[in-house]
Amino acid sequence: MPFDEGLAQRIREHLGTDPTIAEKHMFGGLAFLCRGNMAVGVSGGDLIVRVGPDAADAALARPGARVFDLTGRPMRGWIMVASSALSEDSVLSGWIDEGHTFAASLPPK
């Protein structure tokens, strides 16, 4: 499935030139990794956010959020956000920052 290049570009613009960020094709989409740990990504038109197990319930209560499950096995601490909930840059930025903060808290890979 192709991913939304426009959403990927919005993520790139938000992350800027952070040298700890790398892009990698994963999950049939595009992932943005911080020191080797996935922070956010794009799958189809939706955003993937790694928030961590402790923040998952609160994240799931936000508009457009659902459990990340591409294979029938939900991934704990990972969230999918519907493209319809990402029209405002401030909302997208909040999700990106949350994913980046969690990934940056993990040991480098």
C-alpha positions in Angstrom: 0.0 0.0 0.0 1.5 3.4 -0.9 1.8 5.9 1.9 0.7 9.5 1.9 3.8 11.5 0.7 2.1 14.7 1.8 1.8 13.6 5.4 5.4 12.3 5.2 6.5 15.7 4.0 4.7 17.5 6.9 6.5 15.2 9.3 9.9 16.0 7.6 9.2 19.7 7.9 8.3 19.4 11.6 11.4 17.3 12.4 13.7 19.6 10.5 17.3 18.7 10.3 17.5 16.8 13.5 20.6 14.6 13.0 19.2 11.8 15.2 16.3 11.2 12.8 16.5 8.7 9.9 13.8 7.5 7.5 13.2 3.9 6.7 10.6 2.0 4.8 8.7 -0.2 7.3 5.2 -1.6 7.7 4.5 -1.0 4.0 4.9 2.7 4.7 7.6 5.1 5.9 9.0 5.3 9.4 10.9 8.1 11.1 13.5 6.7 13.6 15.2 8.5 16.4 18.6 6.9 17.1 17.3 3.7 15.5 14.0 3.6 17.4 10.7 4.3 15.6 9.1 7.5 16.7 6.4 8.1 14.0 5.5 6.8 10.6 3.0 6.9 7.8 0.9 3.9 6.7 -1.5 4.7 3.9 -2.9 8.0 4.9 -2.6 7.4 8.7 0.0 8.3 11.2 1.7 5.7 13.3 2.9 7.0 16.7 5.0 5.1 19.3 3.8 6.5 22.6 4.9 3.7 24.9 2.8 1.4 27.0 2.3 3.9 29.9 0.8 6.6 27.6 -1.3 4.3 25.3 -4.6 4.6 27.1 -4.5 8.4 27.2 -3.5 8.5 23.6 -6.3 6.2 22.5 -8.8 8.6 24.1 -7.8 11.3 21.6 -9.7 12.0 18.4 -8.9 9.7 15.5 -6.6 7.4 17.6 -6.9 3.6 17.5 -4.7 0.6 18.4 -1.9 -0.1 15.9 -2.7 -3.5 14.5 -1.7 -4.4 10.9 -1.3 -8.2 11.5 -4.0 -9.1 13.9 -1.6 -8.7 16.8 -1.9 -5.3 18.4 1.4 -3.6 19.3 1.3 -2.3 22.9 2.3 1.4 23.1 1.8 2.0 19.4 -1.1 4.1 18.0 -2.6 4.8 14.6 -4.1 8.2 14.1 -6.6 8.6 11.2 -5.7 11.1 8.6 -9.0 12.9 9.2 -7.7 13.9 12.7 -4.5 15.4 11.3 -5.7 18.4 9.3 -4.4 20.9 11.9 -0.7 21.3 12.0 -0.8 21.7 15.8 -2.4 18.3 16.2 0.1 16.6 14.0 2.9 18.4 15.7 1.7 17.2 19.1 1.7 13.6 17.9 5.1 13.9 16.3 6.5 15.4 19.5 5.0 12.7 21.6 6.5 9.9 19.4 9.9 11.6 19.2 10.0 12.1 23.0 9.3 8.5 23.6 11.7 7.2 21.0 14.5 9.5 22.3 14.0 8.1 25.8 15.0 4.6 24.6 18.6 3.3 24.3 20.0 3.8 20.8 20.0 0.8 18.5 
